[in-house]
Amino acid sequence: MTRPFDKVCILVLDGAGVGALPDCAEFGDPPTVNTLGNCAHAVSGLTLPNFQALGLGNLTTLAGVPAASKPAAYVLKMAELSRGKDTPTGHWEMVGVETTEPFAVYNPQFPEAIIAEFTEKTGYEVLGNIVASGTAILDDLGPEHVRTGKPIVYTSADSVFQIAAHEDVIPVTELHRMCLVARELLDKYRVGRVIARPFIGTPGKWKRTYNRKDFAMPPAPGTLLDKLIAARIPVIGVGKIQDIFAGCGVPESIHSEGNTDGIRLTLERLETLQRGLVFTNLVDFDALYGHRRDPHGFAHALEEVDAALPHLLDVLGEDGLLCMTADHGNDPTYMASTDHTREYVPLLFASRRFRHGGELGQTPTFASLGQTLAANFAVAPLSIGENYLPRLR
């Protein structure tokens, strides 16, 4: 019988998919999307020696990262059971929630009734109300926002109501207040997330800041995180994890400012943790490189995580387990849109305890991660997902 791991880290490489799911056309994506594979090809090969040794190259064809004959980690691909390809849907499924009814998407704009109610309850008229790239809309409407003080509202192919405001025009605390108002009124419209998008700078030199905050609908109760908290097992969110779960099951949250900071904070918290779960989202893969279709930036971010892997495994030690995965795809080479892509995601179970790893094939749901950890921490099993703990030796 596999001895349980005292401390576990889930490290989410946001958007790092490994190939199109069979139903990708239903979500508007071609069968050629493959975030990591296409990124590797676009940069003429990745240099990821630690990921290679663990077996990342065993999950999809990665230029520069060949398959390992004897992977050091246990590796598998996870398909998404839920109807979606967005951040909350992916994260929720990891811990046991299948989203059978997709969040509502408003394209090309939100109905006037929503905007009118938002204006009435916040006191702000808005600019935009269109589908747009988060950086392009600042170029288009940033100057008018600064001149008028009206917040910029926009959406995307995801179920998001995004509000952008210059920090010198609308303070972050006021922007967050507006988002809370929007969150309350949008629940009945089943909008997945309200996102505060503060920025700074001047025309032509706008820069979004890490004061972003997500206001999500809460997941259904009974997630792995809820079960851990009920069993008094610590759960610590790093980055936007607490926001994604609307606080449910994530009582401790550590704000991060991008991947570098997120890795540092994860290491620091793991060093002091005796038993429990650290759940980290590395947002730059998605926000800075996936949506902006920047394969070179994406590749550099992968190299940064690769360099940190030995330290992460050392800090976890033989009583710790590192689980690396993703919440959806975001192919930085797919130029027909700037949205997420419907893909398989990787799952790598790694530990200094393992003498070797192996290939575990494929599972039909992200919840196999949560089911495995439920077994590890001896809490009640999830309703979906396969338990891989007996195979982690």
N, C-alpha and C positions, 0 to 999 in steps of 0.2 A: 504493500500500500504506500502511495506517495505521501511523504511527510509534508504537512502544510507549510506554506511560506508565511512568515510573520508579517513582513511588510511588502507591499505591492505598489508598483508605479504603472499607471496607464499613461502612456505618452502618445498623444494624438498628433500626428503630422497632418494638419488640417488640409484636406483636399488631395492627399497623396494616393490616388487610386492606381490600380494595376491592371486595367483593361475593361472594356465595355461589357456590361451585363447583357444577357440575351434580350431583355426587354428595353434596351436603351432607346430604340426608335420611338417608343411610347412617350419618352421624355424629351424628344427632340434632338437626340444625339446619334451620330453615325457609329457603325461598329468599329471604326478605326480609332476611337478615343482611347487613350491609355496615358494617363498623366506621367507616371514614372518612365515608362518605355519610350514615349515620344519625346519627353524632356531629355533623356539620355542620348537619343539619336540627334536631337537638335544641337546639342553641345559637343557632338563628336566623341561622346563617351564620358561617363562619370568616373570619378576617383573616390571610391568608398570602400577602403580595405576592411573596415570593421563590419559594415553591413554585408559585404561579400562573404566574410567568414561566417557570419550568422546565418546566411542563406537567403538574403533578399532576392538575389538573382535567380533563385529557384522558383520564384512565383510568376515571373514574366521575363521576357527578353529585355535585358538592360545592357546597352552598349557600355563596355568598360567594367561591367560587374557580372562576370560569368557565374553560372550555377556552381555551388559548392558541392563537391563529391561527398563530403561529410559535414553538413552544416552544423554549426555549434549551437544553434537555436532550433526550437521546434517551430516550423513555419506552415502557414496555411492561408488560403484565400477565403474571404467571407463575402457572400452575396447579401444584398439588402432585401429583406422581406417586406419592409414597409413601402408605402406608395409615396416616394419622395426622393429627393437628392439634395436636401438642405441640411444645414448644421444641426438644428434641434432633432430632426427625425433620425439622423445618423447616431448622434450621441445617445438619444433616448433608447434606441434599439440596442445599443451596446449593453445597456443595463436592464433590458427586459421588456421594453415597451414597443409593441408593434403599432405603427401608425397606419390604420386601414383607410382612414379618410384623409386625403391630402389637405394640407393647409391651403387656404384660399389665395390665389394669385390674381392680382388686379393689373391687367394689361389692356390698354396702354396707360390707364390712370385710375385713381380712386374715384368712386362716385362722388358727385358734388355734395350729396347728403353727408358723407363722412367728413369732407373738408369743411363744410359749413359747421358741423358739430364741433370739430376740432377748433375752429376759429372762435366759436362762441365760448367754449370752455377754457381756452387758453388766453384769449384776448389778442391773438396774433393772426393777421392775414398771412398767406403763404405765397411763396414763389415756386414755380415748377409744376408739381403734381404730374410727373411724367416718368416713363421708364428711362433710366439713364445710368451710365457709368459714374461711379462716385467721384472720380477725378475730373471727367469731362464736364460734369454739371457745375463744378466749381469754376471752371474756365468760362462757362456760359453765363452763370447767374451770380457768381461771387461778387463782382462789382456792384450789381444792383442790390444784393443783400446788404453789403456794407453801407450803401447809400440810404436804403429804406429801413433797415433793421428787421425786415421780414425773413423768417426762417425758410430754408429751402427744403421742400418735401419731394421725395422721389422714391421709386421702387425698382424692382428688377424681375427676373424670371423666378426668383424666390418669393416666398410669402413674407415680405418685409415692408414696413413703413419707416423710411429713413428720414431723419431730420438733421440737416447740416446747418451749422451756425459758427461764425467766427467767434473765437473766445473773447475778443475785445468788444464785440458787438452784443452778443448774448452770452453771459457768463455760463460756465458749465453747469453750475447748480440750477440755473433757470432752464437750461436746455433739458436737464434731467427731469425737472418738474413737468415740462411740456410732454416729455416721453411717458411719464407716469399717467398723465391725463389721456394721452393717446392709447396707452395700453388698456386702460379701463374701458374706453369706448370701443376699442377694436376687438375685444374678446368675442362679442356677439357676431362679428364678421369673420371669425376664425383666421385672423392674421397671425402668423407664427411668431414674428418678432417685430418690436419697435426698436430701432437702433439710433442712439445718439451719435452723430458724426461731427464732433467739434474739429475746427481747423484753425490755422493761423496763417500769417504771411500776407502778401500783397498780390495784385493781379499778375498772373504769369508765374508766380512763385508761391502758390498756395501749398500748404502741407497739412495733411490730416494728422491729428495727434493721437497718442495712446490714451486719451481721456474718453475714448469710445466706451459706450456701455450698451449692452443688449438687455432688453426687457421682453422676456419670452413668456408665452403661455406656459402654465405649469404642466408637467407630465402627469399621466395617470399614476395613482399611488401604487406602492408595492414594488418599486424598482430595487435593484441591488443596493443602491445607496440608502434607500429607506430601511432596508433590512439590516444593513451594517450599523446605521445609527441606532436602531431599536436594540441591537445587540451591544451597544456601547463600544463599537469599534470605530476609531477615528476616521473621518473622511475629510481630506483637505483638497480644495480646488485651487489650481494655479492657472492664472489667465482668466478666460471668460467662462470657465466651467460653471461657477455659481450662477452666472447670468443665464446660461443655457437651460439650467434646471429651475429657474425662478426661485433659487434658494432651497428647493426641496431636496433634502438628503445631503446638502453641502453646507454645514454650519460654519465651516472655516474656509475663508477665501483669501488668496494672496494675489493682489493685482500685479500684472506684469506689463512691461513695455517691450513687447516683441519677443522673438525667439531667443536671442542671446540672454535677455533678462529672465525669460521663462525657464531656460535650462539652469541658470544660476540659482534661481529661487527653488527649483525642484531639488537640486542637489543639497541646498542648505536644509530644506525641510526633511529630506530623507535621512540626513546625518543625525537629526535629533529624534526621529520617529522610532519608537520601539516596536509598535504593531499597528497596522492600519493600512489605509489606501491614500496615495497621493495621485490625483487625477489632473493631468496637465494638458492644456491645449496650446500648441505652437501655431499661432494665428498667421504669422508672416507668410507661410507657404501659400495660404489662400488669399489673404488680403493684399499682400504686396506683389506676389509673383503669379499666382494662378489667374486671378481676375484681370490682372494687368498684362497677361500673356507674355511673361518674361521668363523663358526657360533658363536663361543664364543665372538669373537671380534665384530661381527655384533650385538649380543645381548647387549653387553656393550654399544655400540654406541646408541642403542635404549633407554637404561636406561638413558644415558646422556641427550638425547632430552626430555625424559619423565620428568626428574627433572627440565628442563628449561621451561616446558609448562606453569606453573602458572605465571612465570615472564613475558613470552611473552604475555600472555593474559592480564596481568595487564598493561603492557606498551601500548598495543593497546587500552585498555579501551573499554567503551561502544560504542565508535564511530569507533572502529577498527574491522577488520575481519582477522582471521588467516586461511589460506587455506593450509592444509598439504597433500602432494601427492608424487608421484614418476614418473619417466620417462620411466621405463621398469622394468623387473625383473632381479635379479642376484642371483639365489638360491645358497647359500654357501654350500649346502649339495649335489649338483649335480656334481658328480665326473667324468662324461664322458667328460666334457670340462671345460674350465675356462671362458667361454663367458657369455654374457647376456642371459636371458631367456624370452621368449615371454609370458607375463602375464598381467592380469588385474592389475590396480594400485588403491590404495585407494584414496579417496578424503574426507577429514574431514573439514567442515566449522565450526569454533569455534569462539565464541565471549562472552565477559562478558555481552553483551546485552541480550543474549538468556536466557530465563527462563527454557527452555528445548530444546532438539534437536529432532532427529528422523531419521528413515531410509528412504532414498530416492531411494533405489533400484539400478538400473544399467543404465548406459548411453553408447551408442555405440562409443563415441569419447572423447578423452582427451580435445577437444575444448570446452566441456561444462563448464570447468573451466573458460576459457577466455570469453565465451559468457556471463556468469554470471557477470564477472567483467566489461565487456563492458556496460552491463545494469546498473551496480552500478555507474560507472563513467559517464554515459549518453553520451557515444560516439557511433558511428555507429555500428550496430551489425555485428558480424562475419558471414561468409557464412555457417559455420557449427557449431553444438553444441546447446545444450539446455540451456536456461536461468533458473537457479534455484533461482534467487534472490527473486521472490515473495513468495517462500516457506521458506525463512530464516527469521523467525519472533521471 
